[in-house]
Amino acid sequence: MARGEGGRLVYADLLRVAATLAVVILHLSGGWISEVPVASGAWRVFNVYDGLTRWCVPVFVMLSGMFLLDPKKSLSYRSLFFRQILRIVVALVVWSVVYGLFALFLNGTPLTLSALIQILRELVWGKLHYHLWFLPMIVGLYLVTPFLRAFVRGASRSDFHFFFLLVFVFAMLLPTLLRIRPSATLSTWMDKLQLELVLGYTGYYVLGYYLKTYTLGRITELLLYLLGLLGGAVTVWGTEWLSLRSGSSDFTLYSYFSPTVCAMAVAVFVLFRYLLGMSDERSRRQQMAGLSAITFGIYLCHDLFIMLLRHFGISTLSFAPVAAVPALSLLVFLCAAVLAWLLSKIPAVGRFIT
């Protein structure tokens, strides 16, 4: 298990950067997939890029869990609220206002007091810029972190396995099947069971700690890679099949709680932990750690550049989508990295907004 400077996990830095780039690819491919006919050439290209990057959000949650749930690392309530949660809340407020103001600017709408008040009202009402949904979700996980730390501290490996089984069945498998083929009876019984503890992103959060802490056997590792490849294939081909069946885009399998997306996320996490490393050259480790440190900022600001592309009429349909998606994704990622790096250098404020 490679460690970077200051005890950093190098594979975690690599994974964080990869997941951030995957988010950009997802947003650029998904942003135009509904604007083209189902099963057209462009639609199929977008479906491949979008479907195969759906692992990014679950991996972000797993990365948070692998560190914050570790009972070997102290985490006081003061640190949790004033270091972890406060940073997320400040970022949510600041970037909600930034995106609101930027939208006004691009639309040519003058900035007035009433316009600013409306931006703040929408924030209070929970009408967030589409990708900022991640921030309140992660705050929710942070709030239950002390209880989850108590669970992982006393849980045996079999306890984890039973927990993951419940998560898979009730948060992933059954909801996905019900979206594909509704059943009033099954839905009724799921509502009556009310297994909220294993719903939402808690499963991914705990899974990150588990995969970091426990060593997997070689056969298990290979099986997870196979399931990940299968999950990617089913996500892409299954989405096309469901869309053709319904006559419009059906993104049921794009859900972060789809079993196929879960399989991809686990496989990617395991791949980075066990197979992907980097040179022991100190400068390369430092560069990767430096880029990893601003990935939160890249996530927060990258859509500013996607909005700019839209404003100037540049999209993944401007030229061949198979080349447009990676080219524009790399451009947006690099621009966002520069902006995030500059913002991170602002004294006192930088660490709260990047």
C-alpha positions in Angstrom: 0.0 0.0 0.0 1.9 3.0 -1.3 2.0 6.1 1.0 2.8 9.6 -0.1 4.4 12.4 1.8 3.1 12.9 5.3 1.5 9.5 5.4 -0.8 10.2 2.4 -2.1 7.2 0.5 -0.8 7.6 -3.0 -3.5 5.4 -4.5 -6.1 7.5 -2.8 -4.6 10.7 -4.4 -4.6 9.0 -7.8 -8.1 7.8 -7.4 -9.4 11.2 -6.3 -7.9 12.8 -9.4 -9.3 10.1 -11.7 -12.8 10.4 -10.1 -12.7 14.2 -10.6 -11.8 13.9 -14.3 -14.6 11.2 -14.6 -17.1 13.8 -13.2 -16.1 16.2 -15.9 -16.5 13.6 -18.6 -19.8 12.5 -17.1 -21.2 16.1 -17.2 -20.0 16.9 -20.7 -21.3 13.6 -22.2 -24.5 13.6 -20.1 -25.2 17.3 -20.8 -26.0 16.7 -24.4 -27.2 13.1 -24.5 -30.9 14.1 -24.2 -30.5 16.5 -27.2 -30.0 13.8 -29.7 -32.2 10.9 -30.9 -32.0 7.6 -28.9 -29.6 5.1 -30.5 -28.2 7.7 -32.9 -24.5 7.6 -33.4 -23.9 10.6 -31.1 -26.3 9.2 -28.5 -24.4 5.9 -28.4 -21.1 7.7 -28.0 -22.5 9.8 -25.1 -24.0 6.7 -23.5 -20.6 5.0 -23.5 -18.8 7.9 -21.9 -21.6 8.7 -19.5 -22.3 5.1 -18.5 -18.6 4.1 -18.0 -17.9 7.1 -15.7 -20.9 6.6 -13.3 -18.5 5.1 -10.7 -17.1 8.6 -9.9 -19.6 9.7 -7.2 -19.7 6.4 -5.3 -15.9 6.5 -5.3 -15.9 10.0 -3.9 -18.1 8.8 -1.0 -15.8 5.8 -0.5 -12.8 8.0 -0.3 -14.4 10.1 2.4 -15.4 7.0 4.4 -12.0 5.3 4.2 -10.4 8.2 6.1 -13.2 9.6 8.4 -14.4 6.2 9.6 -10.9 4.9 10.6 -11.1 4.5 14.4 -7.3 4.7 14.5 -7.6 8.4 13.6 -9.0 10.7 16.3 -12.0 12.7 15.3 -13.5 15.0 17.9 -16.9 16.6 17.6 -15.2 19.9 17.4 -13.1 18.8 14.5 -16.0 17.2 12.7 -18.2 20.3 12.9 -15.6 23.1 12.6 -13.2 21.5 10.2 -15.2 19.1 8.1 -18.8 20.3 8.1 -18.1 24.0 8.3 -15.9 23.8 5.2 -18.7 22.1 3.2 -21.3 24.5 4.3 -19.2 27.6 3.5 -18.4 26.1 0.1 -22.1 25.4 -0.6 -23.1 29.0 0.2 -20.2 30.6 -1.7 -20.5 28.5 -4.8 -24.3 28.7 -4.9 -23.9 32.5 -5.0 -21.1 32.3 -7.6 -23.1 30.2 -9.9 -26.2 32.4 -9.5 -24.2 35.5 -10.3 -22.4 33.8 -13.2 -25.7 32.8 -14.7 -26.9 36.4 -14.5 -23.7 37.6 -16.2 -24.0 35.1 -19.1 -27.6 36.0 -19.6 -26.8 39.7 -19.6 -29.1 40.3 -16.6 -28.1 43.3 -14.5 -27.1 42.6 -10.9 -29.6 44.1 -8.6 -30.4 43.7 -4.9 -33.5 41.8 -5.8 -31.6 39.4 -8.0 -29.1 38.7 -5.3 -31.9 38.2 -2.8 -33.5 35.7 -5.2 -30.2 33.8 -5.5 -30.1 33.5 -1.7 -33.7 32.5 -1.5 -33.2 29.7 -3.9 -30.2 28.5 -1.7 -32.5 28.5 1.4 -35.2 26.6 -0.6 -32.6 24.0 -1.6 -32.7 24.9 -5.3 -29.0 24.3 -5.9 -26.9 24.4 -9.0 -27.2 20.8 -10.3 -23.8 19.4 -9.2 -23.8 21.0 -5.8 -26.3 18.4 -4.6 -23.2 16.4 -3.5 -22.4 18.9 -0.7 -25.5 18.6 1.6 -25.4 14.8 1.0 -21.9 14.6 2.3 -22.8 16.8 5.3 -25.5 14.3 6.1 -22.9 11.5 6.1 -20.6 13.6 8.3 -23.4 14.1 10.8 -23.8 10.3 11.3 -20.0 9.6 11.2 -19.6 9.3 15.0 -22.1 6.5 15.1 -20.7 4.8 12.0 -17.2 5.0 13.6 -18.6 3.2 16.6 -20.1 0.5 14.3 -16.8 -0.1 12.4 -14.8 -0.1 15.6 -16.8 -3.1 17.0 -17.8 -4.8 13.8 -16.4 -8.2 12.7 -15.8 -8.9 9.1 -19.0 -11.0 8.9 -20.9 -8.0 10.4 -19.6 -5.9 7.5 -20.6 -8.6 5.0 -24.2 -8.7 6.4 -24.4 -5.0 6.3 -23.3 -4.8 2.7 -25.7 -7.6 1.8 -28.6 -5.5 3.2 -27.3 -2.4 1.3 -27.1 -4.3 -2.0 -30.5 -5.9 -1.7 -32.6 -3.0 -0.3 -30.7 0.1 -1.6 -29.6 -1.2 -5.0 -31.0 -4.4 -6.4 -34.7 -4.2 -5.5 -35.1 -0.4 -6.2 -33.5 -0.9 -9.6 -35.7 -3.9 -10.5 -38.8 -1.9 -9.4 -37.9 0.9 -11.7 -37.5 -1.5 -14.6 -40.6 -3.5 -13.7 -42.9 -1.9 -11.0 -44.6 -4.1 -8.5 -47.1 -2.6 -6.1 -46.8 -5.6 -3.7 -43.0 -5.5 -3.5 -43.0 -1.7 -3.1 -45.5 -1.9 -0.3 -43.4 -4.4 1.7 -40.3 -2.4 1.2 -42.0 0.6 2.5 -43.3 -1.3 5.5 -39.8 -2.7 6.4 -38.4 0.9 6.5 -34.7 -0.2 6.4 -33.5 3.4 6.3 -30.2 2.5 7.9 -29.0 0.7 4.8 -30.3 3.2 2.3 -28.6 6.2 0.8 -24.9 6.6 0.5 -24.1 5.0 3.9 -23.2 1.7 2.2 -20.5 3.3 0.0 -19.2 5.4 2.9 -18.7 2.2 5.0 -17.4 0.3 2.0 -14.6 2.7 1.5 -13.3 2.0 5.0 -13.7 -1.7 4.6 -11.8 -1.9 1.3 -9.0 0.2 2.7 -8.8 -1.9 5.9 -9.2 -5.5 4.9 -7.1 -7.4 2.4 -8.8 -9.2 -0.4 -7.8 -12.6 -1.7 -6.5 -12.8 -5.2 -9.6 -14.7 -6.4 -11.9 -12.2 -4.8 -10.0 -9.4 -6.4 -10.2 -10.9 -9.9 -13.9 -11.6 -9.4 -14.5 -8.0 -8.5 -12.7 -6.9 -11.7 -14.8 -9.2 -13.7 -18.0 -7.9 -12.1 -16.8 -4.4 -12.7 -16.3 -5.1 -16.5 -19.7 -6.8 -16.6 -21.3 -3.8 -14.7 -19.9 -1.4 -17.2 -21.1 -3.4 -20.2 -24.6 -3.9 -18.7 -24.9 -0.2 -17.8 -24.1 0.9 -21.4 -26.0 -1.9 -23.3 -28.8 -2.0 -20.8 -29.4 1.7 -21.0 -29.7 1.5 -24.8 -32.1 -1.5 -24.5 -34.3 0.3 -21.9 -34.3 3.5 -24.0 -35.2 1.7 -27.2 -38.0 -0.1 -25.3 -39.5 3.1 -23.9 -38.8 5.2 -27.0 -36.9 7.8 -25.0 -33.8 7.9 -22.9 -34.1 5.7 -19.9 -31.3 6.2 -17.4 -32.4 3.7 -14.8 -29.0 2.0 -14.8 -27.2 5.3 -14.5 -28.3 5.6 -10.9 -25.5 5.6 -8.4 -27.4 2.9 -6.6 -27.7 0.7 -9.7 -26.0 -2.7 -9.0 -24.0 -2.2 -12.2 -22.7 1.1 -11.2 -21.8 -0.3 -7.7 -19.9 -3.1 -9.4 -17.9 -0.6 -11.4 -17.2 1.6 -8.4 -15.9 -1.3 -6.3 -13.7 -2.6 -9.2 -12.2 0.8 -9.8 -11.4 1.3 -6.1 -9.8 -2.1 -5.8 -7.9 -1.6 -9.1 -6.3 1.6 -7.8 -5.5 0.0 -4.4 -3.9 -3.2 -5.6 -2.6 -2.7 -9.2 -2.1 1.0 -10.0 0.9 2.6 -8.4 3.3 5.3 -9.4 7.0 5.9 -9.3 8.7 6.3 -5.9 10.3 9.5 -7.3 9.5 12.1 -4.6 8.7 14.9 -7.0 6.0 12.8 -8.8 4.4 11.9 -5.5 4.3 15.5 -4.5 2.8 16.6 -7.8 0.1 14.0 -7.4 -0.6 15.0 -3.8 -0.8 18.7 -4.9 -3.3 18.0 -7.6 -5.3 15.8 -5.3 -5.5 18.6 -2.8 -7.4 20.8 -5.2 -9.8 18.2 -6.6 -12.6 19.4 -4.4 -12.1 22.9 -5.9 -12.0 21.4 -9.4 -15.4 19.7 -8.7 -16.9 22.9 -7.4 -15.8 25.3 -10.2 -15.6 23.1 -13.3 -19.2 23.8 -14.4 -18.3 27.5 -14.8 -16.3 26.5 -17.8 -19.0 24.1 -19.1 -21.5 27.1 -18.9 -19.0 29.2 -20.8 -18.8 26.6 -23.5 -22.6 26.5 -23.8 -22.7 30.3 -23.9 -20.3 30.4 -26.9 -22.1 27.6 -28.7 -19.4 25.0 -28.1 -20.6 21.6 -27.2 -19.7 17.9 -27.5 -21.8 18.1 -30.8 -19.6 20.8 -32.3 -17.4 18.0 -33.8 -17.2 14.2 -33.7 -18.5 13.3 -30.2 -16.1 10.5 -29.8 -13.3 13.1 -29.9 -15.2 16.0 -28.5 -16.0 14.5 -25.2 -12.4 13.7 -24.1 -11.0 16.9 -25.7 -13.4 19.3 -24.0 -13.2 17.3 -20.8 -9.5 17.7 -20.7 -9.8 21.4 -21.5 -12.4 22.0 -18.7 -10.4 19.9 -16.2 -7.2 21.9 -16.8 -9.0 25.3 -16.7 -10.8 24.3 -13.5 -7.5 23.0 -12.0 -5.8 26.4 -12.6 -8.8 28.3 -11.1 -8.9 26.0 -8.1 -5.2 26.3 -7.5 -5.4 30.1 -7.7 -8.4 30.2 -5.3 -6.6 27.8 -2.9 -3.9 30.4 -2.5 -6.2 33.0 -1.0 -5.2 33.4 2.7 -7.7 32.0 5.2 -10.5 31.7 2.7 -8.9 29.4 0.1 -9.2 26.2 2.1 -12.9 26.7 2.6 -13.8 27.1 -1.1 -11.4 24.5 -2.7 
